[in-house]
Amino acid sequence: MKPWNQIEHYAALDWARDHHDIVVVDRTGTIVADFRIAHTREGWDQLQRRLAAFPHLAIAIETNQGPAVEQLLAAGLPIYPINPLSAERYRERKRPSGVKTDRLDAWAMADALRVDGHGWRRLVPADPLVAELRQPCRDEVALIEQRTALIAQLRTALHSYYPAALEAFDKWTSPSSWEFAPAVERTRRRSRKIPHGRIAPMLRRHRPDHLPIGSDASHAHASRL
């Protein structure tokens, strides 16, 4: 691990979903490199080529995990994560009021690393087994976020085209809710009005877990639909 006093250049990567901005400053704070890469294999190869010109370099990033961090670790770069709240304060020092660009954010973090980085904690690569275990956790988080976004889209669509379903079901993370709405809609397409006698069997198949068939709540749900 290179001692801090041997660091001669200070970089920062402002990451995004499909691209990343990188700024490098020297010990005087002068910008010596400023470029953007795509979040692709070619983009990361370009980053390694560009940063190879600075063998005594440290890099800051506003996270301590994720694909961008993994790519930087794989490149063998010394990484110094910065807390988002701290990063925001550093950005406020550099940018005029109301101005925000990815390049400016990267420059602010690179200069912050130059000035205060000696007191920051370097990110230590995780044990390979720990890294392997983290991946399913990240996948689970991503899937939960995707499910949340899909539920929001479904509720928005139902609010416009089928508001009764929103009244009948309040637990849209339940598979039964997802199955019931299209089942009712298929029946509705075949008949303008759905008889109560057909709603009950559908509720039995797709009812929310908390709704016993035959209860007053069950009849109320059926009447709304």
C-alpha positions as CSV (number, residue, x, y, z in Angstrom):
1,M,0.0,0.0,0.0
2,K,1.5,3.3,-1.1
3,P,2.1,5.8,1.7
4,W,0.0,9.0,1.4
5,N,3.1,11.2,1.1
6,Q,4.0,9.5,-2.1
7,I,0.7,10.4,-3.8
8,E,1.3,13.0,-6.5
9,H,-2.0,13.1,-8.3
10,Y,-5.6,13.1,-7.0
11,A,-8.5,11.9,-9.1
12,A,-12.2,11.6,-8.6
13,L,-14.9,9.7,-10.5
14,D,-18.4,11.0,-10.6
15,W,-20.4,7.9,-11.4
16,A,-23.7,7.5,-13.2
17,R,-25.6,4.6,-14.6
18,D,-24.2,4.7,-18.2
19,H,-21.2,7.0,-18.0
20,H,-18.6,8.4,-15.5
21,D,-16.7,11.7,-15.4
22,I,-13.1,11.7,-14.2
23,V,-10.9,14.6,-13.2
24,V,-7.3,14.5,-12.1
25,V,-5.4,17.3,-10.3
26,D,-1.8,17.6,-9.3
27,R,-0.3,18.7,-5.9
28,T,-1.0,22.3,-6.8
29,G,-4.6,21.7,-7.6
30,T,-4.2,22.2,-11.4
31,I,-6.4,20.0,-13.5
32,V,-4.1,17.7,-15.6
33,A,-6.8,15.3,-16.9
34,D,-10.5,15.6,-17.5
35,F,-12.5,13.1,-19.5
36,R,-15.7,11.0,-19.6
37,I,-16.0,7.2,-20.1
38,A,-18.9,5.0,-21.0
39,H,-19.9,2.3,-18.5
40,T,-18.7,-0.4,-20.9
41,R,-15.7,-2.6,-21.1
42,E,-14.1,-0.3,-23.7
43,G,-14.8,2.7,-21.3
44,W,-13.1,1.1,-18.4
45,D,-10.1,0.1,-20.6
46,Q,-9.9,3.7,-21.6
47,L,-9.8,4.8,-18.0
48,Q,-6.9,2.5,-17.2
49,R,-5.0,3.8,-20.2
50,R,-5.5,7.4,-19.3
51,L,-4.7,7.0,-15.6
52,A,-1.6,4.9,-16.4
53,A,0.2,8.3,-17.0
54,F,-0.2,8.9,-13.2
55,P,1.5,6.0,-11.4
56,H,1.3,7.8,-8.0
57,L,-2.4,8.4,-7.9
58,A,-5.3,8.1,-5.5
59,I,-9.0,8.3,-6.6
60,A,-12.1,9.4,-4.7
61,I,-15.7,8.2,-5.4
62,E,-19.0,9.0,-3.7
63,T,-19.7,5.3,-2.8
64,N,-17.9,2.3,-1.3
65,Q,-19.6,-0.4,-3.4
66,G,-21.1,-1.2,-6.7
67,P,-19.9,-1.8,-10.3
68,A,-17.8,1.4,-10.5
69,V,-15.9,0.6,-7.3
70,E,-15.4,-3.0,-8.4
71,Q,-13.9,-1.8,-11.7
72,L,-11.5,0.6,-9.9
73,L,-10.4,-2.1,-7.5
74,A,-9.8,-4.5,-10.4
75,A,-7.6,-1.8,-12.0
76,G,-5.5,-1.7,-8.8
77,L,-6.3,1.9,-8.0
78,P,-6.2,3.2,-4.3
79,I,-9.8,4.2,-3.6
80,Y,-10.9,6.7,-1.0
81,P,-14.7,6.7,-0.6
82,I,-16.3,10.0,0.4
83,N,-19.6,10.3,2.3
84,P,-22.4,11.9,0.1
85,L,-23.0,14.6,2.7
86,S,-19.3,15.5,2.8
87,A,-19.2,15.4,-1.0
88,E,-22.1,17.8,-1.2
89,R,-20.3,20.3,1.1
90,Y,-17.1,20.1,-1.0
91,R,-19.3,20.7,-4.2
92,E,-20.9,23.8,-2.6
93,R,-17.4,25.3,-2.2
94,K,-16.6,24.9,-5.8
95,R,-19.8,25.7,-7.7
96,P,-21.7,28.9,-8.1
97,S,-25.2,28.8,-6.6
98,G,-27.5,26.5,-8.6
99,V,-24.8,25.2,-10.9
100,K,-24.3,21.5,-11.1
101,T,-22.4,19.4,-13.6
102,D,-20.8,16.0,-13.4
103,R,-17.4,17.5,-14.4
104,L,-17.7,20.1,-11.6
105,D,-18.6,17.4,-9.1
106,A,-15.6,15.3,-10.1
107,W,-13.3,18.3,-9.8
108,A,-14.7,19.1,-6.3
109,M,-14.0,15.6,-5.1
110,A,-10.6,15.4,-6.6
111,D,-9.5,18.7,-5.0
112,A,-11.1,17.6,-1.7
113,L,-9.0,14.4,-1.9
114,R,-5.9,16.5,-2.5
115,V,-6.5,18.8,0.5
116,D,-8.1,16.5,3.0
117,G,-7.4,13.0,1.7
118,H,-4.6,12.3,4.2
119,G,-7.3,11.9,6.9
120,W,-9.6,9.7,4.8
121,R,-9.8,5.9,5.1
122,R,-8.7,3.9,2.0
123,L,-11.1,1.2,0.8
124,V,-9.7,-2.2,1.5
125,P,-10.7,-4.9,-1.0
126,A,-13.0,-7.5,0.5
127,D,-12.0,-11.1,0.9
128,P,-13.0,-12.9,-2.3
129,L,-15.6,-15.0,-0.3
130,V,-17.1,-11.9,1.2
131,A,-17.3,-10.2,-2.2
132,E,-19.0,-13.3,-3.6
133,L,-21.6,-13.2,-0.8
134,R,-22.2,-9.5,-1.4
135,Q,-23.3,-10.0,-5.0
136,P,-26.6,-11.8,-4.2
137,C,-27.4,-9.1,-1.6
138,R,-26.9,-6.4,-4.3
139,D,-29.0,-8.4,-6.7
140,E,-31.8,-8.6,-4.1
141,V,-31.7,-4.9,-3.5
142,A,-31.8,-4.3,-7.3
143,L,-34.8,-6.6,-7.7
144,I,-36.6,-5.0,-4.8
145,E,-36.1,-1.6,-6.4
146,Q,-37.3,-2.9,-9.7
147,R,-40.4,-4.4,-8.0
148,T,-41.2,-1.1,-6.3
149,A,-40.9,0.7,-9.7
150,L,-43.2,-1.8,-11.4
151,I,-45.8,-1.6,-8.6
152,A,-45.8,2.2,-8.9
153,Q,-46.4,1.9,-12.7
154,L,-49.2,-0.6,-12.1
155,R,-50.9,1.5,-9.5
156,T,-50.7,4.5,-11.9
157,A,-52.2,2.5,-14.7
158,L,-55.0,1.1,-12.5
159,H,-55.8,4.6,-11.2
160,S,-56.6,5.7,-14.7
161,Y,-58.2,2.5,-16.1
162,Y,-59.3,0.3,-13.3
163,P,-59.6,2.3,-9.9
164,A,-61.8,-0.4,-8.3
165,A,-58.8,-2.7,-8.1
166,L,-57.0,-0.2,-6.1
167,E,-59.8,-0.2,-3.6
168,A,-60.1,-3.9,-3.5
169,F,-56.4,-4.7,-2.9
170,D,-53.9,-2.8,-0.8
171,K,-51.0,-5.2,-0.7
172,W,-49.6,-5.0,-4.2
173,T,-46.4,-6.9,-3.3
174,S,-48.6,-10.0,-3.0
175,P,-48.6,-12.3,-6.0
176,S,-52.3,-12.8,-5.5
177,S,-52.9,-9.1,-6.2
178,W,-50.9,-9.2,-9.4
179,E,-52.8,-12.3,-10.6
180,F,-56.2,-11.1,-9.7
181,A,-56.2,-7.8,-11.7
182,P,-55.6,-9.3,-15.1
183,A,-58.0,-12.2,-14.3
184,V,-60.8,-9.8,-13.6
185,E,-59.9,-7.8,-16.7
186,R,-60.0,-10.9,-18.9
187,T,-63.5,-11.6,-17.6
188,R,-64.6,-8.0,-18.0
189,R,-63.6,-8.1,-21.7
190,R,-65.9,-11.0,-22.3
191,S,-68.8,-9.4,-20.4
192,R,-69.6,-5.8,-19.6
193,K,-70.7,-6.7,-16.0
194,I,-69.1,-9.4,-13.9
195,P,-71.7,-11.5,-12.0
196,H,-71.1,-11.9,-8.2
197,G,-71.1,-15.6,-8.8
198,R,-68.0,-15.3,-10.9
199,I,-66.2,-12.9,-8.6
200,A,-66.3,-15.3,-5.6
201,P,-64.3,-18.1,-7.3
202,M,-61.8,-15.6,-8.5
203,L,-61.4,-14.3,-5.0
204,R,-60.8,-17.8,-3.8
205,R,-58.0,-18.2,-6.3
206,H,-56.5,-14.8,-6.0
207,R,-57.6,-13.3,-2.7
208,P,-55.2,-11.4,-0.5
209,D,-53.9,-13.6,2.4
210,H,-55.7,-11.5,5.0
211,L,-59.2,-11.7,3.3
212,P,-61.2,-14.9,4.3
213,I,-63.7,-15.9,1.7
214,G,-67.3,-15.4,3.0
215,S,-66.4,-12.5,5.2
216,D,-68.1,-9.1,5.0
217,A,-64.8,-7.7,3.6
218,S,-64.8,-10.3,0.9
219,H,-68.4,-9.3,-0.2
220,A,-67.3,-5.7,-0.1
221,H,-64.4,-6.4,-2.4
222,A,-66.6,-8.3,-4.8
223,S,-69.1,-5.4,-4.9
224,R,-66.4,-2.9,-5.8
225,L,-65.2,-5.1,-8.6
